[in-house]
Structure formats: structure tokens, C-alpha cells
Amino acid sequence: MKIFTYIVLTTLLLLSCSTTERKETFQLLPEPKMLTIDLSGQHLLRLGVPDSSLVSEKLVNAIPKAIINPDEAYRLRITPDSILIEATTEKGIYWARQTLAQIVESSDGNSVPALEITDWPAFRIRGFMHDVGRSYISVDEIKKHIRLLSKFKINVFHWHLTENQGWRLESNVFPQLNDPVHYERHHAQYYTVAQAHEIAEYCRQHNMLLIPEIDMPGHSAAFVRAIGHDMQSPEGMKVLKRLMEEICTEVFPDAPWIHIGTDEVQFTNPSFVPEMVAHVRGLGKKVISWNPGWAYRSGEIDATQLWSYRGKAQPGIPAIDSRFHYINHFDAFGDIVALYNSRIADAEKGSDNIAGGIVAVWNDRLLPNDEQIVLQNNFYPLMLAFAERTWCGGGSEYFDKNGTILPTDENDAVFNGFVDFEKRMLWHKKHTFTDEPFAYVKQTNVKWRITDAFPNDGDLLKSFPPETGIDDTYEYNGIGYGSHNATGAGIYLRHVWGKTVPAFYKNPQENHTAYAYTWVWSPKAQTVGLWTSTQDYSRSESDLPPPRGKWDYRESRIYVNNNEIMPPVWENTHT
């Protein structure tokens, strides 16, 4: 038996996208909108793949029943004698190929059933953002993410190229931007123009829209160090306009969009943003800006990206939802529940005003290498949850309403939906992400009992009745305390964003102690792994690491069969 004292856990959930019953052996992710299977017919494979002479692709005028985003819609028809892909554009053809590849990969290698799929995305923007301004990520790693995520119909790579810590894009006009002396991290590590072309072409080959971001006028200390002028000054604006000409015409000539930031800054020059928007538009680009950021009216910007709870979609301006999508704040098991179940911008599907969503990885804390960025941010599992939600649409409520707790009723549709998603995701962990850092294991089988919180009057070492015996109810100082079920491998007692996001306790209070316990059954005596953590600080906070010999600053303790499990020896500690 394990007894966890004040341990932070959480969970996941899902809603199915398919309107028909899926064959049990299929591992389609995201699930298609419409799927019909004819089990009486089988299409034979040759050496585990379709015979290319029997596969045809055809551009058509329309995909019937595709009610939104028809340029990405497709129809896939498999008969015993042929495989036909139909779409209105090459985008739809590409997505159909990904679906066919998943069908073949999850087959027995000999045949696939006759079927017909009609499919289309609920949202036109389904993306991920890497903050390479703070932490350089290698070209090969970025290309790998593009390649792998395109298999799941992710279609946008948002490339955050500049930050206070470094200007990560080569400039032949102002080479001082790339002088090692002007970097605070990853000195002189930047992307050459040739590498930028390489990544742009790789995006094109994988049906992915590239959105480069040059953050202005904030997050620009690297620019100031190199150029010697603030961006909002007349001298700084002159340099920045020439830089944007180089970036738009020479570095990213084929990119239709440029992101200009405008977040977290005090505007000292009221003409800066309007002039820069007009300048970039004059170079043939559409312009995206963070919201909150500069205050735009309809027509003054081409799209906004919502980044904080205060970010709001505006009529007449397409919005990209990144609120609650900063995965550097996420728990490995908890927040994936809310991310999966959350409606994009609280909408059932996209519209003129709601374009979709982007998951962001902010590297405020320096991690040692690319693998740790992927691993510690739980990147691939969260992106698969987001891929399904942005393609399928729907969801139960928004992130700040449904929260991170998985239903405990195993007959609940939300619970069963997540079980199905988890099964498919773990299949792809084994088959698609075989050699990749994939920080997720099955959690829908993990059951907890968590007590009501006991008031400790600020004494974090005070003992309470659960330490002398496990029961469903307790009495302490004449007051009754209950316990309640929870499901999942990561349960937030109180969310890192406080009461904004619902967690296990509806009204968590300071100076209280909670107890959580579960059972792990083993058929024999053996040594097994234990993945455990208490409150951990997100990758965007500057909190101190735990003291030596402690799990955290809350005196959390962990026991297995009444034997206390001590924390590891932290590499970084504070005393």
C-alpha cells in the first residue's frame, strides 16, 4: 500500500470524433469525422504496404458533407481492388495519406478492411510553438518535430526566433546581431539563412504553415545590445524596418505570415506598432500579434494570438487560442486532461473569428539539451491530445471550467472517451515515437482515495488520524472528515494557476494537510520503478529548488507500506 501525503497528481479525458464504431484494431489519431467499414471485404497488402499501382489520388471540386475547412477535407475509399483518395487541394491529399499510413501500420500486415472515410478539420490552425530565442533547438530536432507531428495533422509551426537572451536568425545586413558577445544563452547559436530556407521547405513538404516571429518592441534586449538603440526609437525603427525587409524578402520569401509580438512591453512610441504593421504588410505579408499586446481594431491586424486569461477574441479579427496552452506550466499527467477536453476558444468548431489554437513551449528556464525540452514539457503526449481536439473540435467546456480532474465513474462518457484516446496514444508511443522521449504511461487505471484537508495552523509537520490508520472517514477535534475517490496519475489538489482552473479541492485553503493513498498489487516480490513528484515548479517560474532531504517546501512525505521514501539527492538545492 502507498500512502501519499500532500502529493500532486492529475488526469486526462477525451471525446470521440468518429460518428461510427471504429474497428478495434484501428489506431487512428485524430479520429476521422465519418468512417464506414465493410468487414466483408479486404484489401490485400504487398509486403505490408499497399500496391502503389492500385492507389490513385484525385483532385475534385468538393468533398460532400465537409461542412468547414474544405481545402483540408478528403475522402479515402478502400475496396478489395483499389484505394482512392479524393480532395479539393493537395493539403487534403496529404492528410489522407497520413490516415492511410495509420490504417496500414495498425493492420496485421496482410490486409486492411474495405472502408470509406470522409474527414475534415474543425479548426484551420492546429499548431505548436518553440521558443528558440531563449533556448536554441537544433535544425534536426525541429525538422523531426515537424515530420512526426504532421502525421497527426498538426499544420502550423510557430517559430519564436528572437528574445532578450538572443537573436537567433542570421542577418547579413546587421551581422552584429549574431556576435557572440550579444547573447546571454547559447552564445552565437543561431539559424543561418540557408537553415531557415531548409526549415521553410521542410514545412512545405509536410503540409505545415511556417509562422516566423520577430518579437517587437518588447523581449528585444538582444537587439538593443547589438544595435545600441531601443526598437521604439527613430534609430531603432529604421534598423528594424530594414531588418524586416531582409527577413520578409530574403529569409522567408514564401511565408505568408509574420508574427510581430507586441506583448509584455510599455509602449513609448504610439506610432511604432501601426508603422510596423503597415511596413510588414507592404512587404506582402499578413501580420499576427499577441493579445494582450497592442490594442487593435478590426482591419488593423490580420490575426491575434490569445496568450493570457485576459486575451479575448475580437469580432472581425481571426483569433488563435493559446490561453492555457503554455505547456511549460503543465503537470505530465494532470493538465493533459484539461487540454484534451477543453474547447478551442470555447467554440465547437472554427469560424471567421476563431482560427484555431497553438500550443507554446516557453524555455524561460534553461534546460541542458533538446531532449530535456521535449521530455520535461511532456511535448509529444500533449501535442497528440491537442491534435485530436483541434481536428475533431468539440470538447466539454473550456479549460477554466472543466479543469484537470478525470471522472471517477467508469461508465461516464468522458472517462471512456479518454480511455480510448489514451489507448491510441500509447499505441503510437510504441510504434511512432519508439526512440523518442515520450513522458507518459497509462494512468486511467490509477485509483486514489484523498481525504478532506485537515487544518494544521501553519505547522506542516503536525500529524492527523490518517497517519495511524486508513479509513473512509475520520474524526479530529470533534469534527468529521471524509475521503473521496480520484482517478489518474497526477491529481492537482490546487492548480498551479490557483482557482482559475478547477482542481480536486473546490476551495483549497492555506495551512491544511491532505492525505492520499492507493494500492499497487504485485503477483510477486520484485523491484519496480516509481514515478512520483509533489508540487514542482513550472519551467517559467524562478522559485528555489527544494532543500536537501525534502520533496518540496510543504513537508510532503511519501510512504510505501509505512516505509518512508526519501527524495533523490537534488543536483541543485537551497538551504
KOLDONU-193667 format. One record per residue (C-alpha): x, y, z negated; residue in three letters. Coordinates in steps of 0.25 Angstrom, whole numbers, plus 2048, in hexadecimal, padded with zeros to 3 digits. Layout:
XYZala;...
***
This chain:
800800800met;80580E803lys;80181A7FBile;804827801phe;8048347F8thr;800840800tyr;80483B80Dile;80184281Aval;7FA839825leu;7F183B831thr;7EA83583Dthr;7E483584Bleu;7D8834853leu;7D2833861leu;7C683486Aleu;7C682B877ser;7C6832884cys;7C182688Cser;7B282488Fthr;7B3815892thr;7B880A88Aglu;7C780988Darg;7CD7FB88Flys;7D47F7882glu;7E27F5889thr;7E280388Fphe;7EB80D888gln;7E781A890leu;7EB827889leu;7E483088Bpro;7D782888Dglu;7D082B89Apro;7C383289Blys;7BC8278A3met;7C08198A4leu;7B980D8AAthr;7BF7FF8AAile;7BB7F38B3asp;7C17E78ABleu;7BD7DE8B7ser;7C77E48C0gly;7D67E48BEgln;7E17EB8C6his;7EE7E38C6leu;7FB7E98C3leu;8087E68CAarg;8147E58C0leu;80C7EC8B6gly;8087F88BFval;7FE7FB8CApro;8027F88D8asp;8058068DEser;7FE8028EBser;7F18018E4leu;7F280E8DDval;7EC81B8E4ser;7EB8298E0glu;7E18338E6lys;7DE8428E4leu;7CF8448E4val;7C78518E3asn;7C084D8D6ala;7C08438CBile;7B18418C7pro;7AE8428B9lys;7BB84A8B5ala;7B48568AFile;7C085E8ABile;7CF8608B0asn;7CC8598BDpro;7DA85C8C2asp;7DF8518B8glu;7D48478BAala;7D683A8C0tyr;7CF82D8C3arg;7D681F8C2leu;7D08138C9arg;7D68058C7ile;7D07FA8CFthr;7D57EC8D1pro;7DB7F08DFasp;7DF7FF8DDser;7E280B8D4ile;7DC8188D8leu;7E08268D1ile;7D88328D5glu;7DA8408D0ala;7D884E8D5thr;7E68528D3thr;7F484C8D1glu;7F284F8C2lys;7E78458C1gly;7EE83B8C9ile;7FA83B8BFtyr;7F18398B3trp;7EA82D8BAala;7F88278BCarg;7FA8298ADgln;7ED8228AAthr;7F08178B3leu;7FE8158ADala;7F881389Fgln;7EE8098A4ile;7F98018ABval;80280289Fglu;7F87FD895ser;7F47F189Eser;7F87E389Dasp;8027E68A9gly;7FA7DD8B3asn;7ED7E58B6ser;7E57F18B2val;7D57F18B2pro;7CD7F78BDala;7C98058B7leu;7C58138BAglu;7C981F8B2ile;7C582E8B4thr;7CC8378ACasp;7CF8468AAtrp;7D584F89Epro;7CD856895ala;7D7861894phe;7E186789Farg;7EC86A895ile;7F285E88Darg;800861889gly;80C861880phe;81686C87Cmet;82486B878his;82B876870asp;839875877val;83C883873gly;83F87F864arg;844870867ser;84986D875tyr;84486087Bile;84B859886ser;847859894val;846849894asp;83D84A887glu;83485488Dile;83284C89Alys;82F83F892lys;82484688Bhis;81E84B898ile;81F83D89Earg;819836892leu;80E84088Fleu;80A84189Eser;80683289Dlys;7FB837893phe;7F684289Clys;7FD84D894ile;7FF85889Easn;806864898val;814867893phe;81587488Chis;82487788Btrp;827881880his;834886885leu;83889287Cthr;83989586Dglu;84089C863asn;84A891862gln;84E890871gly;84B89487Ftrp;84A886886arg;84988A894leu;85588D89Dglu;85589B8A3ser;85F89F8AEasn;85A8AE8ADval;85D8AF89Ephe;8678A489Apro;8698A988Dgln;85C8A3888leu;863895889asn;87089A882asp;872890876pro;87489C86Dval;8658A086Ehis;86089286Atyr;85C88E85Bglu;85A88085Earg;85F876869his;86988086Ehis;86988287Dala;86087787Fgln;85687C88Atyr;850877897tyr;85787B8A4thr;84F8808AFval;8518728B6ala;84C86B8AAgln;83F8748AAala;83D8708B8his;83F8628B5glu;8358628AAile;82B86A8B2ala;82C8608BDglu;82A8548B3tyr;81E85B8AEcys;81885C8BCarg;81C84D8BFgln;8148498B3his;8088518B5asn;80B85B8AAmet;80A86A8A9leu;8168718A4leu;81487E89Cile;821885898pro;82088E88Cglu;82989A88Aile;8258A087Dasp;8238AF87Cmet;8258B8875pro;8268B0869gly;82E8A4866his;8398AB86Eser;8458AD865ala;84E8A586Fala;84A8AF87Aphe;84D8BB870val;85B8B586Carg;85F8B387Bala;8598BF881ile;85A8C9876gly;84C8CF877his;83F8CB872asp;8358C687Cmet;82B8D187Agln;8368DC87Cser;8378E288Apro;8448DC88Cglu;83F8CE887gly;8338CF890met;83C8D289Clys;8448C6899val;8388BD897leu;8318C18A4lys;83E8BD8ABarg;83F8B08A4leu;8308AD8A7met;8338AF8B6glu;83F8A58B5glu;83689B8ADile;82A89C8B6cys;83089C8C3thr;83D8948C2glu;83C88B8B6val;82D8888B6phe;82888C8C4pro;81D8828C5asp;8188838B7ala;80A8898B8pro;80A88D8A9trp;8148958A0ile;811896891his;8168A388Aile;8138A087Cgly;8108AD874thr;80D8A6867asp;8138AA859glu;8188B885Cval;8168C6859gln;8138CE866phe;81A8DB866thr;8188DE875asn;80A8DD879pro;80D8DD888ser;8168D1886phe;80C8C5888val;8048CB893pro;8108CF89Bglu;8168C1899met;8098BA89Dval;8088C38A9ala;8168C08ADhis;8158B18ACval;8088B18B4arg;80F8B98BEgly;8198AE8C0leu;80E8A58C4gly;80C89E8B6lys;80089C8ADlys;8038A089Fval;800899891ile;8018A0884ser;7FF89B875trp;7F389F86Easn;7F48A5863pro;7FE8AE86Agly;7FB8B9873trp;7EC8BD874ala;7E78BB882tyr;7DA8BE889arg;7D58B5894ser;7DD8B78A0gly;7E98BC899glu;7EF8AE898ile;7ED8A189Fasp;7ED897893ala;7EF898884thr;7F588D87Bgln;7EE88C86Dleu;7F8889863trp;7F388C855ser;7E688B84Etyr;7E389A852arg;7E5897860gly;7D8898867lys;7D3895876ala;7CE8A187Dgln;7C48A2888pro;7CA8A4895gly;7D889F891ile;7DB890892pro;7E088B885ala;7EA880882ile;7E787A874asp;7F487886Bser;7EE87B85Earg;7F086F854phe;7F986985Fhis;80686C859tyr;80B85E856ile;81886284Fasn;80E864843his;807857845phe;80884A83Casp;80B83E844ala;7FE837841phe;7F584183Bgly;7F484C846asp;7F2843852ile;7E484084Dval;7E084F84Dala;7E885185Bleu;7E1845861tyr;7D384885Casn;7D485885Eser;7CC85E869arg;7D5866872ile;7D287586Fala;7C586F868asp;7C086C876ala;7BA85F87Cglu;7C2862889lys;7C986D891gly;7C3879897ser;7C888689Easp;7CB88B890asn;7D187F88Aile;7DC879892ala;7E186E888gly;7EC86C87Egly;7FB86B87Bile;802864870val;80E86C86Bala;81B867865val;82287385Dtrp;830870859asn;83187A84Easp;839871846arg;84686C84Dleu;84685D850leu;852855854pro;84E850861asn;84384E86Casp;83F840866glu;83D847858gln;83485185Eile;82B846865val;82B83E858leu;82984884Dgln;81E84F855asn;817841858asn;817846866phe;81283B86Ftyr;807836866pro;801844864leu;802846873met;7FB839876leu;7F083E86Dala;7EF84B874phe;7F0845882ala;7E383D87Fglu;7DC849879arg;7DF853883thr;7DC84A88Ftrp;7CF844889cys;7CA850882gly;7C084F876gly;7C484D868gly;7BC84E85Cser;7BF85C856glu;7CB866856tyr;7D886384Fphe;7D486D843asp;7C6865842lys;7C9857843asn;7D685783Cgly;7E084B83Bthr;7D8840834ile;7D483483Bleu;7C682E837pro;7C782282Dthr;7BA81C833asp;7C081183Dglu;7B2812845asn;7B4821847asp;7B5824856ala;7C082E853val;7C882384Bphe;7C6819856asn;7CA823861gly;7D782685Aphe;7DA817858val;7D8815867asp;7E182186Aphe;7EC81C860glu;7EC80E867lys;7EE814875arg;7F981E870met;800813869leu;80080A875trp;80681687Dhis;811818871lys;815809874lys;81480A883his;816818888thr;81F81E87Dphe;82781287Athr;834819878asp;82F826873glu;82D82C865pro;81E829862phe;81B82D854ala;80E825852tyr;80981884Dval;7FB81284Blys;7F481A840gln;7E5817841thr;7E780A838asn;7ED81282Dval;7E3814821lys;7E581D815trp;7DD820808arg;7E082E804ile;7DC8347F6thr;7D58417F3asp;7E084B7EFala;7E484C7E0phe;7E785A7DApro;7F685A7D6asn;7F78687D0asp;80386A7D8gly;80A85E7D2asp;80E8567DFleu;81384A7D6leu;8068497CElys;80083A7CEser;7F28377D1phe;7E982A7D0pro;7ED8247DDpro;7FB8227D9glu;7F68187CEthr;7ED8107D7gly;7E68117E5ile;7D78137E5asp;7CC8197EDasp;7C88237E2thr;7D082A7D7tyr;7CD8327CAglu;7D783D7C6tyr;7D48477BAasn;7C58437BBgly;7C48467CAile;7C183B7D4gly;7CA83A7E1tyr;7C78317EDgly;7CE82C7F8ser;7CB82B807his;7CF824814asn;7D882981Fala;7DD82382Bthr;7EB826832gly;7FA826830ala;7FA83582Dgly;7F083C824ile;7F084B822tyr;7EB84E814leu;7EC85C818arg;7F0860826his;7FD868829val;7F487382Ftrp;7EC873822gly;7DD874822lys;7DD878831thr;7DE869834val;7D585F82Cpro;7DD854825ala;7DA84981Aphe;7D685380Ftyr;7CB85D813lys;7D0867809asn;7DE864805pro;7E486B7F9gln;7F286E7F3glu;7F78677E7asn;7F085A7EAhis;7F584C7EBthr;7EF8417F4ala;7F28327F5tyr;7F182A802ala;7F281B803tyr;7F181080Dthr;7F580180Etrp;7FF7FA818val;7FD7EB819trp;8097E381Eser;8087D4820pro;8167D281Blys;8217D9813ala;8287E281Dgln;82F7EF81Fthr;8277F9828val;82880782Cgly;821812825leu;81E81F82Ctrp;81A829821thr;81A83881Eser;814842815thr;812851819gln;81C854823asp;81F862829tyr;81C865837ser;826868841arg;822876841ser;82487A832glu;83087E82Bser;82D87681Easp;838870816leu;83B861817pro;83785880Bpro;8408587FFpro;84984B7FDarg;84183F7F8gly;8348457FBlys;82A843807trp;826852806asp;82385D7FDtyr;8168577F8arg;81C84C7F0glu;8158427F9ser;8198337F6arg;8178267FDile;8158187F7tyr;81580A7FDval;8108007F3asn;81380A7E8asn;82180C7ECasn;82481A7F0glu;82A81C7FEile;8358277FDmet;837831809pro;842830812pro;84F838810val;84C844817trp;85784A820glu;85285881Dasn;84D85B80Fthr;84A867806his;84D8667F7thr;
***
